[in-house]
Amino acid sequence: MEQEKTGKIVITLEEYRVKRGISKNKIVLHANVQRTQLQNYLHNRVARVDLGVLARICQYLQCDIGDIMKYVEE
């Protein structure tokens, strides 16, 4: 039986951050995340997302989850 191809979730937080001119330091401070953790999110190196982290980032940026993540078909 042929396995269906699935897509993947891509974190677009870095694009959003740059477009809005928000510093990494401000996100770390106001969203209460560790710098290394933020770096992983910014560079799409997260295997398992932490919903609490995403909620705090969205709250600080005043954005929806769809503004910093998207589904891409493969």
Contacts in CASP RR format, 6 or more apart in sequence:
PFRMAT RR
TARGET T0000
AUTHOR 0000-0000-0000
METHOD contacts of the structure
MODEL  1
MEQEKTGKIVITLEEYRVKRGISKNKIVLHANVQRTQLQNYLHNRVARVD
LGVLARICQYLQCDIGDIMKYVEE
5 73 0 8 1.000
5 74 0 8 1.000
6 74 0 8 1.000
7 71 0 8 1.000
7 72 0 8 1.000
7 73 0 8 1.000
7 74 0 8 1.000
8 71 0 8 1.000
8 72 0 8 1.000
8 74 0 8 1.000
9 49 0 8 1.000
9 69 0 8 1.000
9 70 0 8 1.000
9 71 0 8 1.000
9 72 0 8 1.000
10 44 0 8 1.000
10 69 0 8 1.000
10 70 0 8 1.000
10 71 0 8 1.000
10 72 0 8 1.000
11 41 0 8 1.000
11 42 0 8 1.000
11 44 0 8 1.000
11 46 0 8 1.000
11 49 0 8 1.000
11 68 0 8 1.000
11 69 0 8 1.000
12 67 0 8 1.000
12 68 0 8 1.000
12 69 0 8 1.000
12 70 0 8 1.000
13 41 0 8 1.000
13 42 0 8 1.000
13 57 0 8 1.000
13 68 0 8 1.000
13 69 0 8 1.000
14 42 0 8 1.000
14 43 0 8 1.000
14 44 0 8 1.000
16 61 0 8 1.000
16 63 0 8 1.000
16 67 0 8 1.000
16 68 0 8 1.000
17 24 0 8 1.000
17 27 0 8 1.000
17 42 0 8 1.000
17 61 0 8 1.000
20 61 0 8 1.000
22 61 0 8 1.000
24 35 0 8 1.000
24 38 0 8 1.000
24 39 0 8 1.000
24 42 0 8 1.000
26 60 0 8 1.000
27 33 0 8 1.000
27 38 0 8 1.000
27 57 0 8 1.000
27 60 0 8 1.000
27 61 0 8 1.000
28 34 0 8 1.000
28 35 0 8 1.000
28 38 0 8 1.000
30 60 0 8 1.000
31 38 0 8 1.000
31 53 0 8 1.000
31 56 0 8 1.000
31 57 0 8 1.000
31 59 0 8 1.000
31 60 0 8 1.000
31 61 0 8 1.000
32 56 0 8 1.000
33 41 0 8 1.000
33 53 0 8 1.000
33 56 0 8 1.000
33 57 0 8 1.000
37 50 0 8 1.000
37 53 0 8 1.000
39 45 0 8 1.000
40 46 0 8 1.000
41 53 0 8 1.000
41 57 0 8 1.000
54 65 0 8 1.000
54 68 0 8 1.000
54 69 0 8 1.000
57 68 0 8 1.000
58 64 0 8 1.000
58 65 0 8 1.000
58 67 0 8 1.000
58 68 0 8 1.000
61 67 0 8 1.000
61 68 0 8 1.000
END
